[in-house]
Amino acid sequence: MASVQTLTTIIELLSKRYKFDKEDAIAFLAKEKLLPKRFIMKEKVTPAFSSTNTKIKARVNANDIFITPLKLSKTAITMIDCSSTDIWYDPFRNNGSYYNQFPMENTKLWSEILEEKDFFSFNEQCDIICSNPPYSILDRVIEKSIELRPRVINYLLGVGNLTCKRIEAFENAGYGLVKLHMCKVYTWFGMSAIVQFELNKESIISFDRVVWR
C-alpha cells in the first residue's frame, strides 16, 4: 500500500493529467483499493462509489456538448454499409464532425438545437441516423430515433449508457445490435462505444435483466 505522501503526489498528478478534482482523484484511488484506511477516513471517501459518476447523475443542467474527434466520427461512418440512395441524418450536427463526412453523393439532413432545428421536431424520412447524442436525454433520443424507423441507427455512447434496458428497447422495436466499436476519448469520462443497431437484424450479444445476488 502506498504511503500518504506518495498518494498525495499521485492525486496531484491525476488532477493535472486527467483534470480530476481532488475528490474525484481520491474516489478513483479508493475504488481501486489503493488508499490506506486512515487516508480514506481522513478524506471521508466512500470506496465503493465514484464521485464523478455521482456528479454526472446529479447535474441540474446538462453538459452535453462534446465534439467528436473527426477520425472517430469517420470510424462510425465507415461502419455503415450504404447505397447512394440512402438518406443520411445527423440529429446533433454541432460543428459537423459527422455531417460533413457523410458520403457526398447521398442526400444529407441535419438538426441542431443551437441553430433552432430541434431533433424532436424532425419527421422526415431517413435511412441512416449517425451522430453523438446528448446522454442526459438519451432515453428520449432512443425513443425518437426508433420512431423515425431508419434502417440504421449508429450512435457514440458512453459504455455506462449501453444498458440492458436500452438494448431491449431497440430489440422490442425490431432493431438488433450488429456492430460495436470500443474507444477512449481524451478528457471524456470513462470508455465510449460506437453502437450500431439495424432494423430486422439479430443482435450480436445476449443479455438478461436479472439483478443477480
Secondary structure as UniProt FT lines:
FT   HELIX           4..18
FT   HELIX           22..31
FT   TURN            32..33
FT   HELIX           37..43
FT   TURN            47..48
FT   HELIX           51..57
FT   HELIX           70..78
FT   TURN            84..85
FT   STRAND          87..90
FT   TURN            91..92
FT   TURN            94..98
FT   HELIX           99..101
FT   TURN            104..105
FT   STRAND          107..110
FT   HELIX           113..115
FT   HELIX           119..121
FT   STRAND          128..131
FT   HELIX           135..137
FT   HELIX           138..148
FT   STRAND          152..158
FT   HELIX           159..161
FT   HELIX           164..172
FT   TURN            173..174
FT   STRAND          175..183
FT   TURN            186..187
FT   STRAND          192..199
//
